[in-house]
Amino acid sequence: MTIVYNDEACRSTATVTCSQPQKQGLELVAAIVVNEVNFVDVEPKSITLPATCFNGVWQIAQPPLNVTRLECVVSDPL
């Protein structure tokens, strides 16, 4: 998982990316999971979502989820 912030000095937005390892022949799905139970989205190979800092709390998805834990899950498709 990679997280790119809009500004290192004053972080207010970020781009979160979860993707499969870079090997030929892998056809995995990637998912971003918030707070251990909320699968925000699942996409083939890679997924990128925006995050926003609101009143000191990072939020992601619509409707916004307050982030306490953020995970990248890569798995075989069903």
mmCIF file of the C-alpha atoms, coordinates in Angstrom:
data_MODEL
# 
_entry.id   MODEL 
# 
loop_
_atom_site.group_PDB 
_atom_site.id 
_atom_site.type_symbol 
_atom_site.label_atom_id 
_atom_site.label_alt_id 
_atom_site.label_comp_id 
_atom_site.label_asym_id 
_atom_site.label_entity_id 
_atom_site.label_seq_id 
_atom_site.pdbx_PDB_ins_code 
_atom_site.Cartn_x 
_atom_site.Cartn_y 
_atom_site.Cartn_z 
_atom_site.occupancy 
_atom_site.B_iso_or_equiv 
_atom_site.pdbx_formal_charge 
_atom_site.auth_seq_id 
_atom_site.auth_comp_id 
_atom_site.auth_asym_id 
_atom_site.auth_atom_id 
_atom_site.pdbx_PDB_model_num 
ATOM 1  C CA . MET A 1 1  ? 0.000   0.000   0.000   1.00 0.00 ? 1  MET A CA 1 
ATOM 2  C CA . THR A 1 2  ? 1.211   3.474   -0.787  1.00 0.00 ? 2  THR A CA 1 
ATOM 3  C CA . ILE A 1 3  ? -0.050  6.750   0.613   1.00 0.00 ? 3  ILE A CA 1 
ATOM 4  C CA . VAL A 1 4  ? 0.811   10.025  -1.115  1.00 0.00 ? 4  VAL A CA 1 
ATOM 5  C CA . TYR A 1 5  ? 0.001   13.245  0.741   1.00 0.00 ? 5  TYR A CA 1 
ATOM 6  C CA . ASN A 1 6  ? -0.849  16.556  -0.914  1.00 0.00 ? 6  ASN A CA 1 
ATOM 7  C CA . ASP A 1 7  ? 1.741   18.388  1.238   1.00 0.00 ? 7  ASP A CA 1 
ATOM 8  C CA . GLU A 1 8  ? 4.236   16.907  3.699   1.00 0.00 ? 8  GLU A CA 1 
ATOM 9  C CA . ALA A 1 9  ? 4.109   20.031  5.904   1.00 0.00 ? 9  ALA A CA 1 
ATOM 10 C CA . CYS A 1 10 ? 0.306   20.325  6.093   1.00 0.00 ? 10 CYS A CA 1 
ATOM 11 C CA . ARG A 1 11 ? -1.368  17.016  5.241   1.00 0.00 ? 11 ARG A CA 1 
ATOM 12 C CA . SER A 1 12 ? -5.037  17.571  4.405   1.00 0.00 ? 12 SER A CA 1 
ATOM 13 C CA . THR A 1 13 ? -5.638  15.097  1.575   1.00 0.00 ? 13 THR A CA 1 
ATOM 14 C CA . ALA A 1 14 ? -4.024  11.856  0.486   1.00 0.00 ? 14 ALA A CA 1 
ATOM 15 C CA . THR A 1 15 ? -4.211  9.255   -2.247  1.00 0.00 ? 15 THR A CA 1 
ATOM 16 C CA . VAL A 1 16 ? -4.252  5.651   -0.994  1.00 0.00 ? 16 VAL A CA 1 
ATOM 17 C CA . THR A 1 17 ? -3.289  2.864   -3.418  1.00 0.00 ? 17 THR A CA 1 
ATOM 18 C CA . CYS A 1 18 ? -3.444  -0.890  -2.881  1.00 0.00 ? 18 CYS A CA 1 
ATOM 19 C CA . SER A 1 19 ? -2.107  -3.145  -5.643  1.00 0.00 ? 19 SER A CA 1 
ATOM 20 C CA . GLN A 1 20 ? -0.957  -6.678  -6.349  1.00 0.00 ? 20 GLN A CA 1 
ATOM 21 C CA . PRO A 1 21 ? 2.780   -7.487  -6.461  1.00 0.00 ? 21 PRO A CA 1 
ATOM 22 C CA . GLN A 1 22 ? 4.401   -6.664  -9.792  1.00 0.00 ? 22 GLN A CA 1 
ATOM 23 C CA . LYS A 1 23 ? 4.803   -10.175 -11.222 1.00 0.00 ? 23 LYS A CA 1 
ATOM 24 C CA . GLN A 1 24 ? 3.674   -11.476 -14.577 1.00 0.00 ? 24 GLN A CA 1 
ATOM 25 C CA . GLY A 1 25 ? 0.712   -13.805 -14.590 1.00 0.00 ? 25 GLY A CA 1 
ATOM 26 C CA . LEU A 1 26 ? -0.845  -12.644 -11.340 1.00 0.00 ? 26 LEU A CA 1 
ATOM 27 C CA . GLU A 1 27 ? -4.530  -11.860 -11.703 1.00 0.00 ? 27 GLU A CA 1 
ATOM 28 C CA . LEU A 1 28 ? -5.358  -10.905 -8.134  1.00 0.00 ? 28 LEU A CA 1 
ATOM 29 C CA . VAL A 1 29 ? -7.898  -8.477  -6.734  1.00 0.00 ? 29 VAL A CA 1 
ATOM 30 C CA . ALA A 1 30 ? -6.974  -5.614  -4.432  1.00 0.00 ? 30 ALA A CA 1 
ATOM 31 C CA . ALA A 1 31 ? -9.135  -4.183  -1.652  1.00 0.00 ? 31 ALA A CA 1 
ATOM 32 C CA . ILE A 1 32 ? -8.855  -1.310  0.800   1.00 0.00 ? 32 ILE A CA 1 
ATOM 33 C CA . VAL A 1 33 ? -10.208 -2.222  4.234   1.00 0.00 ? 33 VAL A CA 1 
ATOM 34 C CA . VAL A 1 34 ? -11.019 0.377   6.895   1.00 0.00 ? 34 VAL A CA 1 
ATOM 35 C CA . ASN A 1 35 ? -11.116 -0.452  10.619  1.00 0.00 ? 35 ASN A CA 1 
ATOM 36 C CA . GLU A 1 36 ? -10.720 -4.204  9.985   1.00 0.00 ? 36 GLU A CA 1 
ATOM 37 C CA . VAL A 1 37 ? -14.313 -4.757  8.787   1.00 0.00 ? 37 VAL A CA 1 
ATOM 38 C CA . ASN A 1 38 ? -15.279 -2.226  6.099   1.00 0.00 ? 38 ASN A CA 1 
ATOM 39 C CA . PHE A 1 39 ? -14.253 -3.288  2.597   1.00 0.00 ? 39 PHE A CA 1 
ATOM 40 C CA . VAL A 1 40 ? -14.383 0.130   0.940   1.00 0.00 ? 40 VAL A CA 1 
ATOM 41 C CA . ASP A 1 41 ? -13.848 -1.152  -2.594  1.00 0.00 ? 41 ASP A CA 1 
ATOM 42 C CA . VAL A 1 42 ? -12.439 -4.152  -4.465  1.00 0.00 ? 42 VAL A CA 1 
ATOM 43 C CA . GLU A 1 43 ? -10.935 -3.949  -7.957  1.00 0.00 ? 43 GLU A CA 1 
ATOM 44 C CA . PRO A 1 44 ? -8.853  -6.180  -10.230 1.00 0.00 ? 44 PRO A CA 1 
ATOM 45 C CA . LYS A 1 45 ? -5.084  -5.692  -9.708  1.00 0.00 ? 45 LYS A CA 1 
ATOM 46 C CA . SER A 1 46 ? -5.125  -2.200  -8.125  1.00 0.00 ? 46 SER A CA 1 
ATOM 47 C CA . ILE A 1 47 ? -7.356  0.320   -6.387  1.00 0.00 ? 47 ILE A CA 1 
ATOM 48 C CA . THR A 1 48 ? -6.811  4.001   -5.589  1.00 0.00 ? 48 THR A CA 1 
ATOM 49 C CA . LEU A 1 49 ? -9.004  6.085   -3.289  1.00 0.00 ? 49 LEU A CA 1 
ATOM 50 C CA . PRO A 1 50 ? -8.829  9.639   -1.938  1.00 0.00 ? 50 PRO A CA 1 
ATOM 51 C CA . ALA A 1 51 ? -8.669  10.357  1.797   1.00 0.00 ? 51 ALA A CA 1 
ATOM 52 C CA . THR A 1 52 ? -9.319  13.639  3.622   1.00 0.00 ? 52 THR A CA 1 
ATOM 53 C CA . CYS A 1 53 ? -8.263  14.887  7.032   1.00 0.00 ? 53 CYS A CA 1 
ATOM 54 C CA . PHE A 1 54 ? -11.280 16.479  8.768   1.00 0.00 ? 54 PHE A CA 1 
ATOM 55 C CA . ASN A 1 55 ? -10.853 17.959  12.256  1.00 0.00 ? 55 ASN A CA 1 
ATOM 56 C CA . GLY A 1 56 ? -7.712  15.879  12.768  1.00 0.00 ? 56 GLY A CA 1 
ATOM 57 C CA . VAL A 1 57 ? -9.344  12.580  11.721  1.00 0.00 ? 57 VAL A CA 1 
ATOM 58 C CA . TRP A 1 58 ? -8.613  10.817  8.429   1.00 0.00 ? 58 TRP A CA 1 
ATOM 59 C CA . GLN A 1 59 ? -11.729 9.855   6.463   1.00 0.00 ? 59 GLN A CA 1 
ATOM 60 C CA . ILE A 1 60 ? -12.133 7.672   3.399   1.00 0.00 ? 60 ILE A CA 1 
ATOM 61 C CA . ALA A 1 61 ? -15.084 6.499   1.244   1.00 0.00 ? 61 ALA A CA 1 
ATOM 62 C CA . GLN A 1 62 ? -18.626 7.813   0.783   1.00 0.00 ? 62 GLN A CA 1 
ATOM 63 C CA . PRO A 1 63 ? -20.258 8.193   3.212   1.00 0.00 ? 63 PRO A CA 1 
ATOM 64 C CA . PRO A 1 64 ? -17.027 9.018   5.055   1.00 0.00 ? 64 PRO A CA 1 
ATOM 65 C CA . LEU A 1 65 ? -15.592 6.439   7.454   1.00 0.00 ? 65 LEU A CA 1 
ATOM 66 C CA . ASN A 1 66 ? -13.290 7.667   10.237  1.00 0.00 ? 66 ASN A CA 1 
ATOM 67 C CA . VAL A 1 67 ? -10.047 5.719   9.844   1.00 0.00 ? 67 VAL A CA 1 
ATOM 68 C CA . THR A 1 68 ? -8.437  4.095   12.871  1.00 0.00 ? 68 THR A CA 1 
ATOM 69 C CA . ARG A 1 69 ? -6.872  1.256   10.865  1.00 0.00 ? 69 ARG A CA 1 
ATOM 70 C CA . LEU A 1 70 ? -6.213  1.009   7.120   1.00 0.00 ? 70 LEU A CA 1 
ATOM 71 C CA . GLU A 1 71 ? -5.293  -2.219  5.304   1.00 0.00 ? 71 GLU A CA 1 
ATOM 72 C CA . CYS A 1 72 ? -4.478  -3.378  1.789   1.00 0.00 ? 72 CYS A CA 1 
ATOM 73 C CA . VAL A 1 73 ? -5.770  -6.894  1.058   1.00 0.00 ? 73 VAL A CA 1 
ATOM 74 C CA . VAL A 1 74 ? -4.726  -8.793  -2.078  1.00 0.00 ? 74 VAL A CA 1 
ATOM 75 C CA . SER A 1 75 ? -6.401  -12.106 -2.898  1.00 0.00 ? 75 SER A CA 1 
ATOM 76 C CA . ASP A 1 76 ? -7.404  -14.556 -5.591  1.00 0.00 ? 76 ASP A CA 1 
ATOM 77 C CA . PRO A 1 77 ? -10.704 -13.538 -7.196  1.00 0.00 ? 77 PRO A CA 1 
ATOM 78 C CA . LEU A 1 78 ? -13.718 -15.634 -6.292  1.00 0.00 ? 78 LEU A CA 1 
# 
